[in-house]
Amino acid sequence: MSPMDSVRYHAELLQTGLVAIDPHTGEVKCWNGGLDFNYFHFDHVLSRRSIGSTAKPFLYTIAMEQKGIKPCQEFKDTLYTIMPGEGDFKNKEPWQPTNATNLNTLLMYNLYHGLLYSKNTITVRLLKEIGSVKPLIDMWDKMGIPKDERLTGGRLAVPDLPSIALGAVDITLLQLTSAYTTFANEGKYAKPILVKSIKDKAGKVIYQATTQANQVIQPLYNAIMLDMLQNNETGAFSMHLKSPNGGKTGTTDDQCDGWYIGLTPNLVVGIWTGGDEKWIRFLRDDVGQGYFTARPVFEKMIKMLENDTIGIYDVRSSFATPPDGFKELTDCSKKKTEKIPEIAHRSQLPGDGH
């Protein structure tokens, strides 16, 4: 191979970062920074990328918890605009994002379907109801994504702009996955633990990690969001796992990054896929989505764990029982297996919003 052939070959390899965390203790169970350390030394668990639609469950939760939006409440899939000076937003120009497919169905979506089909329009509508991105920034700050964290050059990793609701932030896979553990832990965020204990040469424990957890989301609304995440993986979109599971895909502009954050009762797994450089990307949305690039990694990993025989994974575990009021709020006439007619579109797969 010529030097150019070698560069082209290695650039075409799809990189993957994966981290798995026990949501109850914060213990990091698996950390895979890339394909092969012999050839690729860049750790994609700690690399910073835009997170796409994996940001949406947090905003949905805020809309329900802080603004009283009901999960069965419906909104039209049409363009919405946030104007300069509107609410407490800081955008200097009109902001009117489209759906990933540039298609507005004009159909009505409850929050279950809005998240299932990852509608950017519905997310913007909810953001207008909230009137500010500050609640989202504050929530992330409590989940290990600091509001004052700055990148090289001084730019904020999480800027005070409405676009962060659609994932325009520069954070790590570790930070994002750790934040998602809150949904699998009854609304409590547990800080990640990388070193559980240290012993000296005599066997004496000289360091013992302790779980640091704090309540970030009210249990009722956390249970509703967990139900929405599980609804994303039911019916025609089921991975047919033995374990209860849910998750959210994400794809960034131009298919540069594919994401999937998957939840089981005792393990939350975050997967990023893409190229070492952002210019390495898929040219078509129907193959470059996180649904196709990252989600299958979670499916294969959990199936391997379910078939494991040495007891490192409990396939019989279940999510916590939802608190009182859950059934009344989630009794929607159009959720779960009843799909919206647009599913006939090949391009309209669950979670394809960018």
C-alpha positions in Angstrom: 0.0 0.0 0.0 1.2 3.5 -0.8 1.1 6.1 2.1 -2.1 7.5 0.6 -3.7 4.1 0.4 -2.8 3.5 4.1 -4.3 6.8 5.2 -7.5 6.2 3.2 -7.9 2.6 4.5 -7.5 3.6 8.2 -9.7 6.7 7.8 -12.5 4.4 6.6 -12.5 2.3 9.7 -15.5 3.1 11.9 -14.2 4.0 15.4 -16.2 3.1 18.5 -16.1 4.2 22.1 -18.0 2.3 24.7 -18.5 2.7 28.5 -20.8 0.8 30.8 -21.7 1.9 34.3 -23.7 0.5 37.2 -26.4 3.1 37.7 -26.8 2.4 41.4 -23.2 2.6 42.5 -21.6 4.6 39.7 -19.0 1.9 39.2 -17.5 1.9 35.7 -17.7 -1.8 34.6 -16.4 -1.4 31.0 -14.2 1.2 29.2 -13.3 0.7 25.6 -11.8 3.8 23.9 -11.4 2.5 20.4 -10.8 -0.3 18.0 -7.2 -1.4 18.5 -4.7 0.4 20.8 -1.8 -0.9 18.7 -2.9 1.4 15.8 -5.3 3.9 17.4 -4.3 5.6 20.6 -7.2 8.1 20.8 -9.6 7.4 23.7 -13.1 8.0 22.4 -14.6 7.6 25.8 -13.0 11.0 26.7 -13.2 12.6 23.2 -15.6 15.5 22.9 -18.4 15.4 20.3 -21.8 16.8 19.8 -24.4 14.4 21.2 -27.3 14.8 18.8 -30.8 13.6 19.9 -29.5 11.9 23.0 -30.0 15.3 24.6 -33.8 15.2 24.2 -34.8 13.0 27.1 -33.4 15.5 29.5 -35.5 18.4 28.0 -38.6 16.2 27.9 -38.2 15.4 31.6 -37.9 19.1 32.4 -41.0 19.9 30.4 -43.0 17.4 32.4 -41.5 18.0 35.8 -41.2 21.8 35.8 -43.8 23.0 33.3 -46.6 20.4 33.9 -46.6 19.1 30.3 -48.4 15.7 30.4 -46.7 12.8 28.6 -50.0 12.2 26.6 -50.3 15.9 25.6 -50.1 16.3 21.9 -48.2 18.8 19.7 -48.2 19.3 16.0 -45.2 18.3 13.9 -44.7 21.7 12.3 -41.9 24.2 12.2 -41.5 26.4 15.3 -39.2 29.4 15.7 -37.5 30.9 18.7 -37.0 34.6 17.9 -34.2 36.8 19.4 -35.4 38.3 22.7 -38.1 35.6 23.1 -38.3 34.2 26.7 -34.9 34.0 28.3 -33.1 32.7 25.2 -29.8 34.2 24.0 -29.9 33.5 20.3 -29.2 36.6 18.2 -30.9 35.3 15.1 -34.2 33.4 14.5 -33.8 29.7 15.3 -36.0 27.3 13.3 -34.5 23.8 13.1 -36.1 21.2 10.8 -36.5 17.5 11.3 -33.7 15.3 10.1 -35.7 14.3 7.1 -36.8 17.9 6.4 -40.3 16.5 6.6 -43.1 18.0 8.7 -46.0 15.6 8.8 -48.4 18.1 10.5 -49.6 15.1 12.5 -50.2 15.4 16.3 -47.6 13.7 18.6 -47.7 13.0 22.2 -44.4 12.9 24.1 -44.0 9.2 23.6 -44.2 9.5 19.9 -42.2 12.7 19.8 -39.3 10.9 21.5 -39.7 7.7 19.6 -39.4 9.4 16.2 -37.0 12.0 17.7 -38.8 15.0 16.3 -36.8 18.1 16.4 -39.9 20.1 15.9 -41.6 18.7 19.1 -38.4 19.4 21.0 -38.4 23.0 20.0 -42.1 23.3 20.9 -41.3 22.0 24.4 -38.3 24.3 24.7 -40.6 27.3 23.9 -42.9 26.1 26.7 -40.0 26.1 29.1 -38.8 29.5 27.9 -35.1 29.0 28.6 -32.3 26.5 28.4 -31.1 27.3 31.9 -33.1 24.4 33.5 -31.4 22.0 31.1 -27.9 23.5 31.9 -28.7 23.2 35.6 -29.9 19.6 35.3 -26.8 18.6 33.4 -24.6 20.4 36.0 -26.1 18.2 38.7 -25.4 15.1 36.5 -21.6 15.7 36.1 -21.6 18.0 33.1 -20.3 21.3 34.6 -22.1 24.4 33.4 -18.8 26.4 33.5 -16.6 23.8 31.7 -14.7 25.5 28.9 -12.9 24.1 25.8 -9.6 25.1 24.3 -10.0 28.8 23.3 -12.5 29.5 26.1 -15.7 28.4 24.5 -18.3 26.9 26.9 -18.8 23.1 26.4 -22.5 23.7 27.1 -23.3 27.1 25.7 -26.4 29.1 26.8 -28.1 28.7 23.4 -31.3 26.9 22.4 -29.4 24.6 20.1 -28.2 22.6 23.1 -31.6 21.0 23.3 -30.8 19.2 20.1 -27.4 18.2 21.3 -25.1 21.0 20.2 -22.8 20.6 23.1 -19.2 19.2 23.3 -19.1 16.6 26.0 -17.6 13.2 26.5 -19.2 9.8 26.2 -18.3 9.2 29.9 -20.2 12.4 30.9 -23.3 11.6 28.7 -23.5 7.9 29.8 -23.1 8.9 33.5 -25.9 11.4 33.2 -28.2 8.7 31.7 -27.6 6.5 34.7 -30.0 8.8 36.5 -32.9 7.4 34.5 -32.1 3.9 35.6 -31.6 4.9 39.3 -35.0 6.4 40.2 -33.8 9.9 39.4 -30.6 9.7 41.5 -27.3 10.6 39.9 -24.3 8.6 41.1 -20.9 10.0 40.4 -18.7 7.6 38.3 -16.2 5.4 40.3 -13.2 4.2 38.4 -11.2 2.8 41.3 -13.2 0.8 43.8 -10.5 0.2 46.4 -6.7 0.2 46.8 -4.7 -2.1 49.1 -1.1 -1.9 50.2 1.4 -4.7 49.9 0.2 -6.2 53.2 -3.4 -6.4 52.0 -4.7 -3.5 54.0 -7.3 -1.3 52.4 -5.9 2.2 52.1 -8.6 3.6 49.9 -12.3 2.7 49.6 -14.6 4.5 47.2 -18.0 5.4 48.3 -21.0 6.1 46.1 -21.9 9.8 45.9 -25.5 10.1 44.8 -28.0 12.9 44.8 -31.7 13.2 43.7 -31.9 15.2 40.5 -35.3 14.1 39.0 -38.5 13.5 41.0 -39.1 9.7 41.0 -42.5 10.0 39.3 -41.2 12.0 36.3 -38.1 9.9 36.1 -40.3 6.8 35.9 -42.2 8.3 33.1 -39.1 9.1 31.1 -37.8 5.6 31.8 -41.0 4.3 30.3 -40.6 6.5 27.3 -37.0 5.1 26.8 -38.3 1.6 27.1 -41.1 2.4 24.6 -38.4 3.3 22.1 -37.4 -0.4 22.1 -40.7 -2.1 21.8 -42.9 -3.5 19.1 -41.3 -3.3 15.6 -38.2 -1.7 17.1 -37.6 -4.3 19.8 -34.1 -5.9 20.1 -35.7 -9.0 21.6 -33.4 -9.0 24.7 -34.2 -11.0 27.8 -33.4 -8.0 29.9 -35.8 -5.0 30.4 -34.2 -2.3 28.3 -34.6 1.1 26.8 -32.5 3.7 25.1 -32.1 6.7 22.8 -30.2 7.1 19.6 -28.5 10.2 18.4 -27.0 11.4 15.1 -25.2 14.7 14.5 -25.2 16.8 11.3 -23.8 15.2 8.2 -23.7 11.8 10.0 -20.4 12.6 11.7 -21.4 10.9 15.0 -23.7 8.0 15.8 -24.8 7.5 19.4 -26.8 5.0 21.5 -27.3 5.1 25.2 -28.9 1.9 26.4 -30.4 1.2 29.8 -30.9 -2.1 31.6 -31.8 -2.3 35.4 -28.1 -2.8 36.4 -26.1 -1.5 33.5 -26.2 1.7 31.4 -24.1 1.5 28.3 -23.1 4.4 26.1 -21.8 3.9 22.6 -20.3 6.5 20.2 -19.4 5.7 16.6 -17.7 7.8 14.0 -14.3 8.7 12.5 -11.2 9.9 14.3 -11.8 13.2 12.5 -15.2 14.9 11.9 -14.7 15.1 8.2 -14.8 11.3 8.1 -18.6 10.6 7.8 -21.4 8.8 6.1 -22.9 10.5 3.1 -26.4 9.1 3.6 -28.6 9.4 6.6 -30.2 6.0 6.1 -26.9 4.3 6.9 -25.1 6.9 9.1 -27.7 7.1 11.9 -26.9 6.0 15.4 -29.8 3.5 14.9 -27.6 1.6 12.4 -24.0 2.4 13.7 -24.2 2.5 17.5 -27.4 0.7 18.6 -26.3 -2.8 17.2 -23.3 -2.6 19.5 -25.5 -2.4 22.5 -27.7 -5.2 21.3 -24.8 -7.5 20.7 -23.1 -6.7 24.0 -26.2 -7.3 26.1 -27.0 -10.5 24.3 -23.5 -11.7 25.1 -23.9 -10.8 28.7 -27.3 -12.6 28.8 -25.6 -15.7 27.6 -22.7 -15.5 30.0 -22.4 -18.3 32.5 -20.1 -16.9 35.2 -22.6 -14.6 36.8 -21.3 -11.2 35.9 -24.7 -10.0 34.7 -28.1 -10.6 36.3 -30.7 -11.1 33.5 -33.5 -11.5 36.0 -33.2 -8.0 37.4 -35.9 -5.4 36.8 -36.4 -1.6 36.9 -37.9 -0.1 40.1 -41.6 -0.1 40.4 -43.1 3.3 39.4 -44.5 5.4 42.1 -48.2 6.3 42.6 -49.7 8.4 39.8 -47.6 6.8 37.1 -50.4 4.8 35.5 -52.8 7.7 35.4 -50.3 10.0 33.7 -49.1 7.4 31.1 -52.5 6.1 30.0 -52.2 7.5 26.5 -54.5 6.2 23.7 -51.6 6.5 21.1 -48.4 5.2 22.6 -46.3 2.0 22.7 -47.2 -0.5 19.9 -49.7 1.8 18.1 -47.6 3.6 15.6 -48.2 6.8 13.7 -48.9 6.3 10.0 -45.6 7.9 9.0 -43.7 4.7 9.9 -44.3 3.7 6.3 -41.5 6.1 5.4 -38.2 4.2 5.1 -36.4 7.3 6.3 -38.5 7.7 9.4 -36.9 5.2 11.8 -37.1 5.7 15.6 -34.6 8.2 17.0 -33.3 9.5 13.7 -33.5 13.2 14.7 -30.1 14.9 14.6 
